[in-house]
Amino acid sequence: MQQPIPGCPSQPLNIHGITLKSKQDENWGQLFAPMISQWNNRAECRVDGYPQQEGLLNFNSDYMVWYRRKTKMFVDPKNANTATLVCFCFLNI
């Protein structure tokens, strides 16, 4: 199927910055209720409306331009150098 550019992820609270230290009085079920509800209803948020991809995806399509901005091809620069050399060797055979 064609891949649309995804929207921003839903994150109603700064959940990655929350610490449980000294917060015994918090009602965590109530605090996280919107996210728990969203998770429990995740099957209703499935997207089925995109047509099948015909042929190759164009290098300069909106999605591929977005994807290259958001993606790292290599996590470790040392491996990137090795992979580049390996690819280069295969291309010259």
Biopython code that builds the backbone (N, CA, C, O; Angstrom):
import numpy as np
from Bio.PDB.StructureBuilder import StructureBuilder

atoms = [
    (1, "MET", "N", (0.838, -1.188, 0.000)),
    (1, "MET", "CA", (0.000, 0.000, 0.000)),
    (1, "MET", "C", (0.877, 1.243, 0.000)),
    (1, "MET", "O", (2.025, 1.201, 0.442)),
    (2, "GLN", "N", (0.348, 2.318, -0.483)),
    (2, "GLN", "CA", (1.090, 3.572, -0.451)),
    (2, "GLN", "C", (1.271, 3.998, 0.993)),
    (2, "GLN", "O", (0.377, 3.820, 1.820)),
    (3, "GLN", "N", (2.415, 4.552, 1.285)),
    (3, "GLN", "CA", (2.730, 4.973, 2.644)),
    (3, "GLN", "C", (2.557, 6.487, 2.755)),
    (3, "GLN", "O", (3.289, 7.239, 2.113)),
    (4, "PRO", "N", (1.593, 6.942, 3.564)),
    (4, "PRO", "CA", (1.447, 8.387, 3.753)),
    (4, "PRO", "C", (2.474, 8.890, 4.763)),
    (4, "PRO", "O", (3.034, 8.107, 5.530)),
    (5, "ILE", "N", (2.714, 10.178, 4.759)),
    (5, "ILE", "CA", (3.562, 10.772, 5.784)),
    (5, "ILE", "C", (2.755, 10.773, 7.073)),
    (5, "ILE", "O", (1.681, 11.372, 7.127)),
    (6, "PRO", "N", (3.262, 10.105, 8.123)),
    (6, "PRO", "CA", (2.476, 10.025, 9.360)),
    (6, "PRO", "C", (2.397, 11.360, 10.080)),
    (6, "PRO", "O", (3.286, 12.203, 9.965)),
    (7, "GLY", "N", (1.330, 11.530, 10.813)),
    (7, "GLY", "CA", (1.187, 12.718, 11.647)),
    (7, "GLY", "C", (2.028, 12.569, 12.909)),
    (7, "GLY", "O", (2.683, 11.548, 13.118)),
    (8, "CYS", "N", (2.001, 13.581, 13.729)),
    (8, "CYS", "CA", (2.743, 13.531, 14.984)),
    (8, "CYS", "C", (2.132, 12.468, 15.893)),
    (8, "CYS", "O", (0.916, 12.279, 15.902)),
    (9, "PRO", "N", (2.967, 11.783, 16.649)),
    (9, "PRO", "CA", (2.418, 10.789, 17.569)),
    (9, "PRO", "C", (1.596, 11.442, 18.664)),
    (9, "PRO", "O", (1.890, 12.553, 19.105)),
    (10, "SER", "N", (0.570, 10.741, 19.091)),
    (10, "SER", "CA", (-0.283, 11.253, 20.148)),
    (10, "SER", "C", (0.403, 11.041, 21.491)),
    (10, "SER", "O", (0.761, 9.918, 21.846)),
    (11, "GLN", "N", (0.580, 12.109, 22.218)),
    (11, "GLN", "CA", (1.201, 12.026, 23.536)),
    (11, "GLN", "C", (0.628, 13.147, 24.393)),
    (11, "GLN", "O", (1.223, 14.219, 24.504)),
    (12, "PRO", "N", (-0.552, 12.890, 25.007)),
    (12, "PRO", "CA", (-1.239, 13.957, 25.722)),
    (12, "PRO", "C", (-0.478, 14.511, 26.914)),
    (12, "PRO", "O", (-0.693, 15.660, 27.301)),
    (13, "LEU", "N", (0.403, 13.722, 27.501)),
    (13, "LEU", "CA", (1.187, 14.187, 28.644)),
    (13, "LEU", "C", (2.663, 14.017, 28.328)),
    (13, "LEU", "O", (3.030, 13.285, 27.409)),
    (14, "ASN", "N", (3.481, 14.678, 29.073)),
    (14, "ASN", "CA", (4.922, 14.467, 28.929)),
    (14, "ASN", "C", (5.287, 13.193, 29.688)),
    (14, "ASN", "O", (5.966, 13.253, 30.713)),
    (15, "ILE", "N", (4.835, 12.037, 29.185)),
    (15, "ILE", "CA", (4.981, 10.794, 29.935)),
    (15, "ILE", "C", (6.437, 10.363, 30.097)),
    (15, "ILE", "O", (6.761, 9.627, 31.029)),
    (16, "HIS", "N", (7.307, 10.806, 29.214)),
    (16, "HIS", "CA", (8.705, 10.408, 29.342)),
    (16, "HIS", "C", (9.421, 11.196, 30.429)),
    (16, "HIS", "O", (10.499, 10.801, 30.870)),
    (17, "GLY", "N", (8.844, 12.290, 30.858)),
    (17, "GLY", "CA", (9.453, 13.096, 31.906)),
    (17, "GLY", "C", (8.860, 12.859, 33.283)),
    (17, "GLY", "O", (9.288, 13.478, 34.257)),
    (18, "ILE", "N", (7.877, 11.968, 33.376)),
    (18, "ILE", "CA", (7.215, 11.725, 34.659)),
    (18, "ILE", "C", (8.065, 10.792, 35.514)),
    (18, "ILE", "O", (8.549, 9.761, 35.046)),
    (19, "THR", "N", (8.231, 11.167, 36.748)),
    (19, "THR", "CA", (8.907, 10.314, 37.706)),
    (19, "THR", "C", (7.927, 9.956, 38.821)),
    (19, "THR", "O", (7.049, 10.749, 39.162)),
    (20, "LEU", "N", (8.078, 8.775, 39.380)),
    (20, "LEU", "CA", (7.157, 8.318, 40.422)),
    (20, "LEU", "C", (7.622, 8.704, 41.829)),
    (20, "LEU", "O", (6.935, 8.422, 42.811)),
    (21, "LYS", "N", (8.768, 9.338, 41.924)),
    (21, "LYS", "CA", (9.296, 9.723, 43.234)),
    (21, "LYS", "C", (8.362, 10.700, 43.936)),
    (21, "LYS", "O", (7.928, 11.684, 43.338)),
    (22, "SER", "N", (8.059, 10.439, 45.172)),
    (22, "SER", "CA", (7.259, 11.317, 46.044)),
    (22, "SER", "C", (5.877, 11.621, 45.478)),
    (22, "SER", "O", (5.351, 12.711, 45.699)),
    (23, "LYS", "N", (5.291, 10.695, 44.764)),
    (23, "LYS", "CA", (3.965, 10.930, 44.175)),
    (23, "LYS", "C", (3.010, 9.804, 44.547)),
    (23, "LYS", "O", (2.288, 9.281, 43.698)),
    (24, "GLN", "N", (3.014, 9.442, 45.814)),
    (24, "GLN", "CA", (2.146, 8.361, 46.259)),
    (24, "GLN", "C", (0.673, 8.751, 46.193)),
    (24, "GLN", "O", (-0.188, 7.875, 46.111)),
    (25, "ASP", "N", (0.370, 10.031, 46.226)),
    (25, "ASP", "CA", (-1.014, 10.492, 46.246)),
    (25, "ASP", "C", (-1.625, 10.645, 44.853)),
    (25, "ASP", "O", (-2.810, 10.959, 44.735)),
    (26, "GLU", "N", (-0.848, 10.433, 43.814)),
    (26, "GLU", "CA", (-1.360, 10.568, 42.447)),
    (26, "GLU", "C", (-2.281, 9.404, 42.106)),
    (26, "GLU", "O", (-2.025, 8.269, 42.509)),
    (27, "ASN", "N", (-3.340, 9.677, 41.372)),
    (27, "ASN", "CA", (-4.215, 8.632, 40.860)),
    (27, "ASN", "C", (-3.736, 8.330, 39.433)),
    (27, "ASN", "O", (-4.168, 8.967, 38.473)),
    (28, "TRP", "N", (-2.845, 7.357, 39.315)),
    (28, "TRP", "CA", (-2.210, 7.071, 38.028)),
    (28, "TRP", "C", (-3.221, 6.556, 37.010)),
    (28, "TRP", "O", (-3.103, 6.853, 35.821)),
    (29, "GLY", "N", (-4.208, 5.791, 37.455)),
    (29, "GLY", "CA", (-5.244, 5.312, 36.537)),
    (29, "GLY", "C", (-6.010, 6.452, 35.901)),
    (29, "GLY", "O", (-6.303, 6.427, 34.706)),
    (30, "GLN", "N", (-6.337, 7.459, 36.709)),
    (30, "GLN", "CA", (-7.060, 8.626, 36.199)),
    (30, "GLN", "C", (-6.146, 9.472, 35.313)),
    (30, "GLN", "O", (-6.576, 9.967, 34.271)),
    (31, "LEU", "N", (-4.899, 9.638, 35.721)),
    (31, "LEU", "CA", (-3.946, 10.452, 34.965)),
    (31, "LEU", "C", (-3.700, 9.876, 33.569)),
    (31, "LEU", "O", (-3.619, 10.607, 32.582)),
    (32, "PHE", "N", (-3.583, 8.547, 33.515)),
    (32, "PHE", "CA", (-3.266, 7.899, 32.237)),
    (32, "PHE", "C", (-4.496, 7.349, 31.520)),
    (32, "PHE", "O", (-4.356, 6.675, 30.500)),
    (33, "ALA", "N", (-5.689, 7.620, 32.026)),
    (33, "ALA", "CA", (-6.925, 7.092, 31.431)),
    (33, "ALA", "C", (-7.057, 7.395, 29.935)),
    (33, "ALA", "O", (-7.442, 6.499, 29.183)),
    (34, "PRO", "N", (-6.757, 8.614, 29.464)),
    (34, "PRO", "CA", (-6.884, 8.858, 28.019)),
    (34, "PRO", "C", (-5.957, 7.976, 27.182)),
    (34, "PRO", "O", (-6.352, 7.490, 26.122)),
    (35, "MET", "N", (-4.742, 7.772, 27.651)),
    (35, "MET", "CA", (-3.800, 6.939, 26.889)),
    (35, "MET", "C", (-4.190, 5.468, 26.957)),
    (35, "MET", "O", (-4.060, 4.749, 25.967)),
    (36, "ILE", "N", (-4.662, 5.017, 28.100)),
    (36, "ILE", "CA", (-5.104, 3.624, 28.243)),
    (36, "ILE", "C", (-6.306, 3.377, 27.343)),
    (36, "ILE", "O", (-6.391, 2.336, 26.691)),
    (37, "SER", "N", (-7.226, 4.316, 27.302)),
    (37, "SER", "CA", (-8.398, 4.193, 26.437)),
    (37, "SER", "C", (-7.988, 4.152, 24.966)),
    (37, "SER", "O", (-8.504, 3.345, 24.193)),
    (38, "GLN", "N", (-7.070, 5.015, 24.593)),
    (38, "GLN", "CA", (-6.594, 5.033, 23.205)),
    (38, "GLN", "C", (-5.941, 3.697, 22.856)),
    (38, "GLN", "O", (-6.163, 3.168, 21.767)),
    (39, "TRP", "N", (-5.149, 3.153, 23.758)),
    (39, "TRP", "CA", (-4.512, 1.865, 23.516)),
    (39, "TRP", "C", (-5.559, 0.754, 23.395)),
    (39, "TRP", "O", (-5.471, -0.087, 22.501)),
    (40, "ASN", "N", (-6.543, 0.750, 24.288)),
    (40, "ASN", "CA", (-7.570, -0.283, 24.256)),
    (40, "ASN", "C", (-8.418, -0.221, 22.988)),
    (40, "ASN", "O", (-8.967, -1.238, 22.564)),
    (41, "ASN", "N", (-8.531, 0.946, 22.384)),
    (41, "ASN", "CA", (-9.319, 1.124, 21.161)),
    (41, "ASN", "C", (-8.458, 1.207, 19.908)),
    (41, "ASN", "O", (-8.914, 1.699, 18.876)),
    (42, "ARG", "N", (-7.239, 0.740, 19.987)),
    (42, "ARG", "CA", (-6.290, 0.906, 18.875)),
    (42, "ARG", "C", (-6.754, 0.233, 17.583)),
    (42, "ARG", "O", (-6.425, 0.705, 16.495)),
    (43, "ALA", "N", (-7.511, -0.856, 17.684)),
    (43, "ALA", "CA", (-7.981, -1.542, 16.472)),
    (43, "ALA", "C", (-8.941, -0.661, 15.668)),
    (43, "ALA", "O", (-9.064, -0.833, 14.455)),
    (44, "GLU", "N", (-9.612, 0.268, 16.319)),
    (44, "GLU", "CA", (-10.550, 1.159, 15.631)),
    (44, "GLU", "C", (-9.833, 2.277, 14.881)),
    (44, "GLU", "O", (-10.459, 2.991, 14.097)),
    (45, "CYS", "N", (-8.548, 2.438, 15.108)),
    (45, "CYS", "CA", (-7.790, 3.525, 14.486)),
    (45, "CYS", "C", (-6.949, 3.040, 13.305)),
    (45, "CYS", "O", (-6.066, 3.754, 12.829)),
    (46, "ARG", "N", (-7.225, 1.841, 12.846)),
    (46, "ARG", "CA", (-6.481, 1.289, 11.715)),
    (46, "ARG", "C", (-6.815, 2.055, 10.442)),
    (46, "ARG", "O", (-7.945, 2.509, 10.263)),
    (47, "VAL", "N", (-5.848, 2.196, 9.574)),
    (47, "VAL", "CA", (-6.067, 2.889, 8.306)),
    (47, "VAL", "C", (-6.113, 1.853, 7.193)),
    (47, "VAL", "O", (-5.167, 1.086, 7.015)),
    (48, "ASP", "N", (-7.202, 1.829, 6.450)),
    (48, "ASP", "CA", (-7.351, 0.870, 5.360)),
    (48, "ASP", "C", (-7.541, 1.546, 4.001)),
    (48, "ASP", "O", (-7.729, 0.857, 2.998)),
    (49, "GLY", "N", (-7.497, 2.852, 3.950)),
    (49, "GLY", "CA", (-7.925, 3.558, 2.752)),
    (49, "GLY", "C", (-6.879, 3.913, 1.723)),
    (49, "GLY", "O", (-7.189, 4.647, 0.785)),
    (50, "TYR", "N", (-5.661, 3.434, 1.847)),
    (50, "TYR", "CA", (-4.637, 3.836, 0.880)),
    (50, "TYR", "C", (-4.521, 2.806, -0.233)),
    (50, "TYR", "O", (-4.542, 1.604, 0.034)),
    (51, "PRO", "N", (-4.400, 3.259, -1.478)),
    (51, "PRO", "CA", (-4.310, 2.317, -2.598)),
    (51, "PRO", "C", (-2.959, 1.590, -2.618)),
    (51, "PRO", "O", (-2.000, 2.012, -1.970)),
    (52, "GLN", "N", (-2.908, 0.495, -3.374)),
    (52, "GLN", "CA", (-1.657, -0.229, -3.517)),
    (52, "GLN", "C", (-0.640, 0.610, -4.266)),
    (52, "GLN", "O", (-0.992, 1.398, -5.143)),
    (53, "GLN", "N", (0.615, 0.434, -3.916)),
    (53, "GLN", "CA", (1.708, 1.125, -4.599)),
    (53, "GLN", "C", (1.905, 0.483, -5.961)),
    (53, "GLN", "O", (2.075, -0.733, -6.050)),
    (54, "GLU", "N", (1.886, 1.266, -7.008)),
    (54, "GLU", "CA", (2.136, 0.764, -8.360)),
    (54, "GLU", "C", (3.550, 1.133, -8.757)),
    (54, "GLU", "O", (3.895, 2.314, -8.787)),
    (55, "GLY", "N", (4.365, 0.154, -9.060)),
    (55, "GLY", "CA", (5.748, 0.412, -9.470)),
    (55, "GLY", "C", (6.601, 0.846, -8.289)),
    (55, "GLY", "O", (6.217, 0.690, -7.130)),
    (56, "LEU", "N", (7.760, 1.390, -8.608)),
    (56, "LEU", "CA", (8.687, 1.835, -7.577)),
    (56, "LEU", "C", (8.286, 3.199, -7.038)),
    (56, "LEU", "O", (7.720, 4.021, -7.758)),
    (57, "LEU", "N", (8.581, 3.427, -5.788)),
    (57, "LEU", "CA", (8.319, 4.726, -5.179)),
    (57, "LEU", "C", (9.373, 5.705, -5.678)),
    (57, "LEU", "O", (10.568, 5.417, -5.607)),
    (58, "ASN", "N", (8.951, 6.835, -6.172)),
    (58, "ASN", "CA", (9.858, 7.840, -6.706)),
    (58, "ASN", "C", (10.785, 8.362, -5.613)),
    (58, "ASN", "O", (10.335, 8.649, -4.504)),
    (59, "PHE", "N", (12.063, 8.486, -5.916)),
    (59, "PHE", "CA", (13.074, 8.966, -4.974)),
    (59, "PHE", "C", (12.712, 10.342, -4.419)),
    (59, "PHE", "O", (12.999, 10.636, -3.259)),
    (60, "ASN", "N", (12.086, 11.187, -5.238)),
    (60, "ASN", "CA", (11.744, 12.551, -4.828)),
    (60, "ASN", "C", (10.274, 12.712, -4.437)),
    (60, "ASN", "O", (9.772, 13.834, -4.369)),
    (61, "SER", "N", (9.580, 11.599, -4.179)),
    (61, "SER", "CA", (8.192, 11.705, -3.736)),
    (61, "SER", "C", (8.156, 12.376, -2.368)),
    (61, "SER", "O", (9.152, 12.385, -1.644)),
    (62, "ASP", "N", (7.011, 12.932, -2.024)),
    (62, "ASP", "CA", (6.879, 13.613, -0.729)),
    (62, "ASP", "C", (7.278, 12.688, 0.422)),
    (62, "ASP", "O", (7.967, 13.098, 1.356)),
    (63, "TYR", "N", (6.829, 11.421, 0.335)),
    (63, "TYR", "CA", (7.128, 10.481, 1.418)),
    (63, "TYR", "C", (8.632, 10.224, 1.519)),
    (63, "TYR", "O", (9.184, 10.252, 2.619)),
    (64, "MET", "N", (9.297, 9.978, 0.405)),
    (64, "MET", "CA", (10.725, 9.663, 0.454)),
    (64, "MET", "C", (11.553, 10.860, 0.911)),
    (64, "MET", "O", (12.559, 10.683, 1.599)),
    (65, "VAL", "N", (11.155, 12.060, 0.546)),
    (65, "VAL", "CA", (11.850, 13.265, 1.023)),
    (65, "VAL", "C", (11.701, 13.358, 2.541)),
    (65, "VAL", "O", (12.673, 13.623, 3.249)),
    (66, "TRP", "N", (10.474, 13.138, 3.042)),
    (66, "TRP", "CA", (10.232, 13.143, 4.486)),
    (66, "TRP", "C", (11.029, 12.033, 5.163)),
    (66, "TRP", "O", (11.658, 12.260, 6.196)),
    (67, "TYR", "N", (11.004, 10.835, 4.584)),
    (67, "TYR", "CA", (11.674, 9.671, 5.168)),
    (67, "TYR", "C", (13.173, 9.904, 5.312)),
    (67, "TYR", "O", (13.748, 9.570, 6.347)),
    (68, "ARG", "N", (13.805, 10.463, 4.307)),
    (68, "ARG", "CA", (15.255, 10.718, 4.385)),
    (68, "ARG", "C", (15.580, 11.754, 5.451)),
    (68, "ARG", "O", (16.651, 11.690, 6.055)),
    (69, "ARG", "N", (14.682, 12.712, 5.700)),
    (69, "ARG", "CA", (14.920, 13.700, 6.754)),
    (69, "ARG", "C", (14.811, 13.069, 8.135)),
    (69, "ARG", "O", (15.521, 13.475, 9.055)),
    (70, "LYS", "N", (13.925, 12.072, 8.297)),
    (70, "LYS", "CA", (13.624, 11.493, 9.608)),
    (70, "LYS", "C", (14.415, 10.231, 9.932)),
    (70, "LYS", "O", (14.379, 9.772, 11.074)),
    (71, "THR", "N", (15.118, 9.663, 8.981)),
    (71, "THR", "CA", (15.742, 8.359, 9.146)),
    (71, "THR", "C", (17.252, 8.466, 9.148)),
    (71, "THR", "O", (17.837, 9.280, 8.434)),
    (72, "LYS", "N", (17.871, 7.631, 9.962)),
    (72, "LYS", "CA", (19.327, 7.489, 9.943)),
    (72, "LYS", "C", (19.632, 6.156, 9.298)),
    (72, "LYS", "O", (19.120, 5.124, 9.732)),
    (73, "MET", "N", (20.447, 6.162, 8.283)),
    (73, "MET", "CA", (20.765, 4.913, 7.614)),
    (73, "MET", "C", (21.663, 4.030, 8.479)),
    (73, "MET", "O", (21.564, 2.804, 8.432)),
    (74, "PHE", "N", (22.528, 4.647, 9.257)),
    (74, "PHE", "CA", (23.475, 3.891, 10.067)),
    (74, "PHE", "C", (23.481, 4.448, 11.476)),
    (74, "PHE", "O", (23.512, 5.663, 11.672)),
    (75, "VAL", "N", (23.452, 3.559, 12.457)),
    (75, "VAL", "CA", (23.490, 3.973, 13.852)),
    (75, "VAL", "C", (24.931, 4.252, 14.272)),
    (75, "VAL", "O", (25.193, 5.180, 15.037)),
    (76, "ASP", "N", (25.836, 3.465, 13.780)),
    (76, "ASP", "CA", (27.244, 3.554, 14.160)),
    (76, "ASP", "C", (28.062, 4.027, 12.955)),
    (76, "ASP", "O", (28.109, 3.326, 11.945)),
    (77, "PRO", "N", (28.707, 5.197, 13.034)),
    (77, "PRO", "CA", (29.476, 5.706, 11.889)),
    (77, "PRO", "C", (30.555, 4.739, 11.403)),
    (77, "PRO", "O", (30.865, 4.712, 10.212)),
    (78, "LYS", "N", (31.136, 3.940, 12.314)),
    (78, "LYS", "CA", (32.163, 2.974, 11.889)),
    (78, "LYS", "C", (31.549, 1.931, 10.961)),
    (78, "LYS", "O", (32.163, 1.551, 9.965)),
    (79, "ASN", "N", (30.361, 1.474, 11.274)),
    (79, "ASN", "CA", (29.695, 0.508, 10.403)),
    (79, "ASN", "C", (29.274, 1.145, 9.086)),
    (79, "ASN", "O", (29.248, 0.475, 8.054)),
    (80, "ALA", "N", (28.948, 2.415, 9.112)),
    (80, "ALA", "CA", (28.567, 3.110, 7.877)),
    (80, "ALA", "C", (29.736, 3.088, 6.899)),
    (80, "ALA", "O", (29.540, 2.844, 5.708)),
    (81, "ASN", "N", (30.927, 3.337, 7.379)),
    (81, "ASN", "CA", (32.101, 3.321, 6.504)),
    (81, "ASN", "C", (32.320, 1.934, 5.920)),
    (81, "ASN", "O", (32.605, 1.805, 4.729)),
    (82, "THR", "N", (32.193, 0.903, 6.731)),
    (82, "THR", "CA", (32.366, -0.471, 6.263)),
    (82, "THR", "C", (31.300, -0.822, 5.234)),
    (82, "THR", "O", (31.609, -1.392, 4.188)),
    (83, "ALA", "N", (30.061, -0.489, 5.521)),
    (83, "ALA", "CA", (28.974, -0.813, 4.602)),
    (83, "ALA", "C", (29.147, -0.093, 3.271)),
    (83, "ALA", "O", (28.867, -0.663, 2.216)),
    (84, "THR", "N", (29.603, 1.146, 3.311)),
    (84, "THR", "CA", (29.824, 1.899, 2.080)),
    (84, "THR", "C", (30.905, 1.237, 1.245)),
    (84, "THR", "O", (30.769, 1.121, 0.026)),
    (85, "LEU", "N", (31.975, 0.803, 1.893)),
    (85, "LEU", "CA", (33.051, 0.136, 1.166)),
    (85, "LEU", "C", (32.570, -1.176, 0.559)),
    (85, "LEU", "O", (32.919, -1.498, -0.577)),
    (86, "VAL", "N", (31.778, -1.931, 1.301)),
    (86, "VAL", "CA", (31.270, -3.201, 0.791)),
    (86, "VAL", "C", (30.380, -2.967, -0.411)),
    (86, "VAL", "O", (30.512, -3.652, -1.425)),
    (87, "CYS", "N", (29.471, -2.003, -0.310)),
    (87, "CYS", "CA", (28.596, -1.683, -1.443)),
    (87, "CYS", "C", (29.417, -1.248, -2.648)),
    (87, "CYS", "O", (29.144, -1.658, -3.776)),
    (88, "PHE", "N", (30.407, -0.428, -2.409)),
    (88, "PHE", "CA", (31.246, 0.083, -3.498)),
    (88, "PHE", "C", (31.961, -1.073, -4.189)),
    (88, "PHE", "O", (32.073, -1.098, -5.414)),
    (89, "CYS", "N", (32.446, -2.033, -3.393)),
    (89, "CYS", "CA", (33.142, -3.186, -3.981)),
    (89, "CYS", "C", (32.195, -3.997, -4.847)),
    (89, "CYS", "O", (32.582, -4.434, -5.931)),
    (90, "PHE", "N", (30.966, -4.209, -4.398)),
    (90, "PHE", "CA", (30.020, -4.992, -5.176)),
    (90, "PHE", "C", (29.651, -4.269, -6.467)),
    (90, "PHE", "O", (29.429, -4.907, -7.496)),
    (91, "LEU", "N", (29.585, -2.963, -6.416)),
    (91, "LEU", "CA", (29.228, -2.212, -7.619)),
    (91, "LEU", "C", (30.318, -2.292, -8.683)),
    (91, "LEU", "O", (30.028, -2.222, -9.877)),
    (92, "ASN", "N", (31.561, -2.437, -8.258)),
    (92, "ASN", "CA", (32.671, -2.475, -9.216)),
    (92, "ASN", "C", (32.979, -3.869, -9.748)),
    (92, "ASN", "O", (33.861, -4.011, -10.594)),
    (93, "ILE", "N", (32.288, -4.892, -9.285)),
    (93, "ILE", "CA", (32.573, -6.263, -9.749)),
    (93, "ILE", "C", (31.986, -6.471, -11.115)),
    (93, "ILE", "O", (32.113, -7.556, -11.683)),
]
sb = StructureBuilder()
sb.init_structure("model")
sb.init_model(0)
sb.init_chain("A")
sb.init_seg("    ")
for serial, (resi, resn, name, xyz) in enumerate(atoms, 1):
    if name == "N":
        sb.init_residue(resn, " ", resi, " ")
    sb.init_atom(name, np.array(xyz, "f"), 0.0, 1.0, " ", f" {name:<3s}", serial, name[0])
structure = sb.get_structure()
